[in-house]
Amino acid sequence: APCPFLPSSPCSVLGLLWEASGCSPCILVYNASLKPFTLADCFPCSYRCDDFVVNDTKLGLVQKVREHLQNLENSAFTADRHRKRKLLENSSLNSKLLKVNGSTNALCATGLRNLGNTCFMNAILQSLSNIQQFCCYFKELPAVELRNGKTAGRRTYHTRSQGDNNVSLVEEFRKTLCALWQGSQTAFSPESLFYVVWKIMPNFRGYQQQDAHEFMRYLLDHLHLELQGGFNGVSRSVILQENSGLSASNKCCINGASTIVTAIFGGILQNEVNCLICGTESRKFDPFLDLSLDIPSQFRNKRTKNQENGPMCTLRDCLRSFTDLEELDETELYMCHKCKKKQKSTKKFWIQKLPKVLCLHLKRFHWTEYLRNKVDTYVEFPLRDLDMKCYLLEPENSGPESCRYDLAAVVVHHGSGVGSGHYTAYATHEGRWFHFNDSTVTLTDEETVVKAKAYILFYVDRQAKSGSDKL
């Protein structure tokens, strides 16, 4: 007879067990431990004697019941996992399909998860990932895990007990860039990279908001230093020459040998100082990875593009302010070697060599007596054809296209202060503009980009851009 405590269509195995157990009726109960319920954790039990059927029968019916219950659990788990996978695939596909000009296109961009006020890092990483020649170099580097000896082929994991020598910023940066633009996931978590940042850049430990420009400079500087250290016994400067197709004349050395960082972002400034008393002229050449530009004081009240009071501040105004002749104030007196004392002087910057990627930082934060305020002025900037020829020391020696730049990425700070607010980035990829807001990536248009209050602008030299397109 069927067991009255089992489902209406009981398994024959359970029926046999009920008859063989000597006690009736037979039911299924939880095991003695308080674990989450699964079918595999159940034991046949006699309801009348309130005891578990522990000893198996001669025919092994208890084991048959357990195997049957395990099969039920496995089939239910497999069906549930298949259902979840289909839902995940459908939602992922839907989230990566956007309409562009009426047609549906696959969006392969990947966002970066915010790990706790890490939008400053995400905005910089997304911007750098869209500078093709720079990004491709790192993605083509061999993985650090491919070592010799006992650790060959093994994956390395970072622990808090490891020293600074056991972490690689270049490797984690490479992994992050490889994860972006693959289209395999909607968002990537850069926690391994952030951990390395904590290890080698103490200023960025913790989860408070940080300055995106400061982070970018620390990141590029440390990438440059680590790349100089060599890779598996081979100097990375040699790898640079083999893979990047950049001649030695195009490199700007900062703190030693050239790397991809200086080959792409490196330029040279000529700092010219003149003593106003004796007329002595002093010239000095300074390498740079980016230019920090003041927003002229006369424009600092104009906050929006459509605001009508006063003239519009443009990027050229900021560049002109940077390169114009200025008289140094009393706190910056120049030590004249001819006068043998500090004298009033003038200073002027010339660009002796332009980089392949011109990074322009607008100084939106300035210190007052007690706090750091934000200059919220809108600065108009071109998307294409930024001509830098008039700022060169020797413009006659440059070609017609060597000084023209097109915009590749923009970092924007939203909010009122450097210690608060939020960072996002706009970047162009294969002719389309994207807005990167942590884990969210959306297609946008040029009109939206030009309205942004830029904080950091990345311009790519047209010659370098055409060269990278051919690679």
C-alpha positions in Angstrom: 0.0 0.0 0.0 1.3 3.5 -0.7 2.5 5.6 2.1 -0.2 8.2 3.1 2.5 10.8 4.0 4.2 10.8 0.6 3.0 12.6 -2.6 0.0 11.2 -4.4 2.2 9.4 -6.9 4.9 7.9 -4.6 8.1 6.4 -5.9 8.1 2.6 -5.9 11.4 2.6 -4.0 9.8 4.6 -1.1 6.9 2.2 -1.1 9.1 -0.8 -0.8 11.1 0.9 2.0 7.9 1.6 3.9 6.9 -2.0 3.7 10.4 -3.3 4.6 10.9 -1.0 7.6 8.5 -2.8 9.8 6.9 0.5 10.9 4.3 2.5 9.2 3.7 4.9 7.8 7.0 6.1 6.4 7.7 9.9 6.0 10.7 12.1 5.2 12.1 14.5 7.7 15.1 16.8 8.1 18.3 15.3 9.5 19.3 16.1 13.0 21.6 19.1 12.1 20.1 22.5 11.6 21.4 22.9 8.0 19.5 24.6 5.2 17.1 22.1 3.8 18.1 20.0 0.8 16.7 16.7 -0.4 20.0 15.0 0.1 19.9 15.8 3.8 16.6 13.8 4.4 16.4 10.4 6.0 13.5 7.9 5.9 11.7 7.9 9.3 9.0 5.9 10.9 6.2 8.1 12.1 4.9 5.7 14.7 8.1 5.0 16.5 9.5 8.5 15.8 12.9 7.1 14.9 15.2 7.3 11.8 15.7 4.3 9.5 19.4 4.0 10.0 20.2 0.4 9.1 19.8 -0.4 5.5 17.7 -3.4 4.3 19.2 -6.5 2.7 18.1 -5.1 -0.7 19.7 -1.8 0.0 16.5 0.1 -0.2 17.6 3.0 2.0 20.6 3.7 -0.3 18.2 3.5 -3.2 16.0 6.2 -1.6 19.0 8.4 -1.0 20.2 8.0 -4.6 16.7 8.8 -5.8 16.5 11.9 -3.7 20.0 13.0 -4.8 18.9 12.7 -8.5 15.8 14.7 -7.8 17.9 17.5 -6.2 20.4 17.4 -9.0 17.8 17.7 -11.7 16.0 20.5 -9.8 19.4 22.3 -9.4 20.3 21.9 -13.0 17.0 23.2 -14.2 17.2 26.2 -11.9 20.7 27.0 -12.9 19.7 26.8 -16.6 16.8 29.1 -16.0 19.0 31.6 -14.2 21.6 31.5 -16.9 19.0 32.2 -19.6 17.7 35.2 -17.6 21.2 36.5 -17.1 22.1 36.1 -20.8 18.9 37.8 -21.9 19.3 40.7 -19.4 23.0 41.1 -20.4 22.1 41.1 -24.1 19.3 43.6 -23.6 21.6 45.9 -21.5 24.2 45.8 -24.3 21.9 46.7 -27.2 21.3 50.3 -27.8 19.7 52.1 -30.7 21.9 54.3 -32.8 20.3 56.2 -35.7 17.3 53.9 -35.6 19.2 50.7 -35.9 20.2 48.3 -33.1 23.9 47.8 -32.4 25.8 45.7 -29.9 27.4 47.8 -27.2 30.7 46.2 -26.3 31.7 48.7 -23.6 32.2 47.5 -20.0 31.7 49.7 -17.0 33.8 49.7 -13.8 32.2 49.0 -10.4 32.6 51.7 -7.8 34.4 50.1 -4.8 33.6 53.1 -2.5 34.2 56.6 -3.8 36.5 55.1 -6.5 34.8 57.1 -9.4 38.0 59.2 -9.6 39.9 56.0 -10.6 37.2 54.7 -12.9 37.0 57.9 -14.9 40.8 57.9 -15.5 40.9 54.2 -16.4 38.1 54.5 -18.9 39.8 57.5 -20.5 43.1 55.8 -20.8 41.5 52.7 -22.2 40.3 54.7 -25.2 43.7 56.0 -26.1 44.4 53.2 -28.6 48.1 53.2 -28.9 48.6 53.4 -25.2 46.0 50.8 -24.4 47.1 48.3 -27.1 50.7 48.3 -25.8 49.6 47.1 -22.3 47.1 44.6 -23.6 49.9 43.0 -25.8 52.3 42.6 -22.8 52.8 39.0 -21.6 51.1 38.1 -18.4 53.2 38.3 -15.2 51.9 34.9 -14.1 53.8 33.1 -16.8 56.9 32.7 -14.8 59.7 30.1 -14.8 60.3 27.3 -12.3 57.8 26.1 -9.7 55.3 28.9 -10.3 55.1 28.3 -14.0 51.5 28.5 -15.2 50.1 29.2 -11.7 47.9 32.2 -11.0 49.3 34.6 -8.4 47.1 36.0 -5.7 47.8 39.1 -3.6 47.6 38.9 0.2 47.9 41.6 2.8 51.1 40.1 4.2 52.9 40.5 0.9 55.4 43.3 0.4 55.5 45.9 -2.3 57.8 43.8 -4.4 55.2 41.1 -4.8 52.6 43.3 -6.5 52.6 44.6 -10.1 50.8 47.7 -11.1 51.6 47.1 -14.7 50.0 43.6 -14.6 46.8 44.7 -12.8 46.5 47.7 -15.2 46.9 45.3 -18.1 44.2 42.9 -16.8 41.8 45.8 -16.3 42.4 47.1 -19.8 41.9 43.6 -21.2 38.6 43.3 -19.4 37.2 46.5 -21.0 35.7 46.5 -24.5 35.4 42.7 -24.6 31.6 42.8 -24.3 31.6 39.7 -22.0 30.2 41.6 -19.0 28.4 44.8 -18.3 30.7 45.8 -15.4 34.2 44.8 -14.2 35.4 45.1 -10.6 38.9 46.6 -10.5 39.5 45.5 -6.9 42.9 43.8 -7.6 44.1 47.0 -9.3 42.8 49.1 -6.4 44.6 46.9 -3.9 47.9 47.4 -5.7 47.2 51.2 -5.7 46.8 51.0 -1.9 50.1 49.1 -1.6 52.2 51.4 -3.7 50.3 54.7 -3.4 49.6 55.4 0.3 47.9 58.7 -0.5 45.0 56.8 -2.0 44.3 54.3 0.8 40.9 54.4 2.2 37.5 55.1 0.6 37.4 58.9 0.7 37.0 60.9 -2.6 40.2 61.7 -4.3 41.4 64.1 -7.0 41.3 62.4 -10.4 44.1 64.4 -11.8 46.4 63.6 -8.9 45.5 59.9 -9.3 46.3 60.1 -13.0 49.8 61.6 -12.3 50.6 59.0 -9.6 49.4 56.2 -11.9 51.4 57.3 -14.9 54.5 57.9 -12.8 54.4 54.5 -11.1 53.7 52.8 -14.5 56.7 54.5 -15.9 58.9 53.5 -13.0 57.8 49.9 -13.1 58.2 49.6 -16.8 61.7 50.9 -16.5 62.5 47.9 -14.2 62.4 45.3 -17.0 60.1 42.4 -17.7 61.3 38.8 -17.2 64.9 39.9 -17.6 64.1 42.0 -20.8 64.1 45.7 -20.5 60.6 47.1 -21.2 62.2 49.9 -23.2 63.3 47.2 -25.6 59.8 45.9 -25.8 58.6 49.4 -26.4 60.9 49.7 -29.4 59.8 46.4 -30.8 56.1 46.7 -30.3 55.2 50.4 -30.5 57.0 51.4 -33.7 58.1 54.7 -32.0 61.5 56.0 -32.9 64.0 57.3 -30.3 63.6 60.8 -31.5 59.9 60.7 -30.6 60.6 59.8 -26.9 60.7 62.1 -24.0 62.8 60.7 -21.1 61.6 61.4 -17.6 63.6 60.0 -14.7 65.7 57.7 -16.9 65.0 55.5 -19.9 61.9 56.1 -22.0 58.8 53.9 -21.7 55.4 53.8 -23.4 54.2 56.4 -20.8 56.7 59.0 -21.9 56.5 58.0 -25.6 52.8 58.7 -25.6 52.3 61.5 -23.1 55.8 63.0 -22.9 56.5 66.5 -24.1 59.1 69.2 -23.4 58.6 72.7 -22.2 61.1 75.6 -22.4 61.0 77.7 -19.3 62.3 81.2 -20.1 63.1 83.6 -17.2 64.4 87.2 -17.7 65.8 89.4 -14.9 64.1 92.8 -15.1 67.2 94.5 -13.5 70.1 93.3 -15.7 68.2 91.6 -18.5 69.9 88.2 -17.9 68.0 85.4 -19.6 67.8 81.9 -18.2 66.4 78.9 -20.2 65.5 75.5 -18.8 63.9 72.5 -20.5 61.3 70.6 -18.5 59.7 67.3 -19.5 55.9 67.0 -18.9 53.2 64.4 -19.0 50.4 66.9 -18.9 49.8 70.7 -18.8 47.9 72.3 -15.9 46.0 75.4 -17.1 44.6 78.2 -15.0 41.1 79.4 -15.9 41.6 83.2 -16.3 40.0 85.2 -13.5 37.8 87.3 -15.8 35.9 84.2 -16.7 35.3 82.6 -13.3 31.7 83.8 -12.9 30.5 82.3 -16.1 29.1 78.9 -15.1 27.1 77.6 -18.1 27.6 77.5 -21.9 24.4 79.5 -22.5 25.0 82.2 -19.9 25.1 85.6 -21.7 26.9 87.9 -19.3 30.4 88.4 -20.5 32.5 86.6 -23.1 32.8 82.8 -23.3 36.0 81.2 -21.8 37.6 78.9 -24.3 40.4 76.4 -24.1 42.6 78.8 -26.2 42.1 81.4 -23.4 43.5 78.9 -20.9 46.4 78.0 -23.2 47.2 81.6 -23.9 47.2 82.4 -20.2 49.6 79.5 -19.7 52.1 80.6 -22.4 51.8 84.4 -22.1 54.6 86.4 -20.6 54.0 87.1 -16.9 55.8 89.0 -14.2 56.6 87.0 -11.1 55.3 88.4 -7.8 57.3 89.2 -4.7 57.0 85.6 -3.4 58.6 84.2 -6.5 61.6 86.4 -7.0 64.2 84.9 -9.3 67.8 84.3 -8.1 69.8 86.1 -10.8 73.3 84.7 -11.2 74.6 87.9 -12.6 73.1 90.2 -9.9 73.9 87.6 -7.2 70.6 88.1 -5.5 66.9 87.6 -6.0 65.4 90.0 -8.4 62.1 90.8 -10.1 61.7 88.8 -13.3 59.4 87.7 -16.1 58.6 84.1 -17.0 57.3 82.6 -20.3 56.6 79.0 -21.3 57.2 77.7 -24.8 56.4 74.1 -25.9 59.6 72.7 -27.3 58.1 69.3 -28.2 54.5 68.3 -28.4 53.4 64.8 -27.2 51.4 62.3 -29.1 48.6 62.6 -26.6 48.2 66.0 -25.2 46.7 65.9 -21.7 45.3 69.2 -20.5 44.3 69.7 -16.9 42.0 72.7 -16.1 42.7 74.0 -12.6 39.2 73.9 -11.2 40.2 73.6 -7.5 42.1 76.4 -5.7 42.9 77.0 -2.1 41.4 79.8 0.0 42.4 80.6 3.5 40.6 77.6 5.0 39.3 75.3 2.2 39.7 74.3 -1.4 37.0 75.8 -3.6 35.9 74.8 -7.1 36.0 77.0 -10.2 32.7 76.0 -11.9 33.3 78.0 -15.1 32.3 76.4 -18.4 35.3 76.2 -20.7 34.5 75.8 -24.4 36.8 73.2 -26.1 37.0 71.8 -29.6 36.2 68.2 -30.5 38.5 68.3 -33.5 41.3 70.3 -35.0 43.0 71.8 -31.9 45.9 73.6 -33.5 48.9 73.9 -31.1 51.3 75.4 -33.6 51.2 78.9 -32.2 52.4 77.7 -28.8 55.5 76.0 -30.2 59.0 77.3 -29.7 59.9 76.7 -33.3 56.7 76.3 -35.3 58.4 76.6 -38.6 60.1 73.2 -38.0 56.7 71.4 -37.6 54.7 69.8 -40.4 51.2 71.0 -41.3 49.4 68.2 -39.5 51.9 67.5 -36.7 50.3 70.1 -34.4 46.6 69.3 -34.8 44.8 67.2 -32.3 41.4 65.6 -32.0 39.6 64.9 -28.7 39.7 61.3 -27.4 38.4 61.6 -23.8 37.1 64.1 -21.2 37.0 63.7 -17.4 34.3 65.7 -15.7 33.8 66.5 -12.0 30.3 66.9 -10.8 29.8 68.7 -7.5 31.2 71.6 -5.5 34.5 70.4 -3.9 37.5 68.1 -4.5 36.7 66.0 -1.5 33.1 65.4 -2.6 31.1 65.1 -5.8 31.4 62.5 -8.5 33.6 61.8 -11.5 32.5 60.6 -14.9 34.2 60.4 -18.3 33.3 60.8 -22.0 35.4 59.0 -24.6 35.2 58.2 -28.2 35.6 54.6 -29.5 35.3 53.6 -33.2 33.6 56.9 -34.1 31.0 56.8 -31.3 31.0 58.7 -28.0 30.3 57.0 -24.7 29.5 58.2 -21.3 31.2 56.2 -18.5 29.5 56.6 -15.1 31.1 53.8 -13.0 29.3 50.6 -13.9 26.9 52.3 -16.3 28.0 52.9 -19.9 25.7 54.8 -22.3 26.0 56.0 -25.9 25.9 59.8 -26.2 26.4 62.4 -28.8 28.8 65.2 -29.5 26.3 67.9 -28.4 26.3 66.4 -24.9 30.1 66.1 -24.8 30.8 69.8 -25.7 28.4 71.0 -23.0 30.4 69.2 -20.3 32.5 71.2 -17.8 35.8 69.5 -18.5 38.3 68.8 -15.8 40.9 66.8 -17.8 41.0 66.7 -21.6 42.9 64.0 -23.7 43.8 65.1 -27.2 45.4 62.7 -29.7 47.7 63.9 -32.4 46.2 63.3 -35.8 49.4 61.8 -37.2 49.7 59.4 -34.2 46.0 58.6 -34.5 46.3 57.7 -38.2 49.4 55.6 -37.4 47.7 53.6 -34.7 44.7 53.0 -37.0 47.1 51.3 -39.5 48.6 49.0 -36.8 
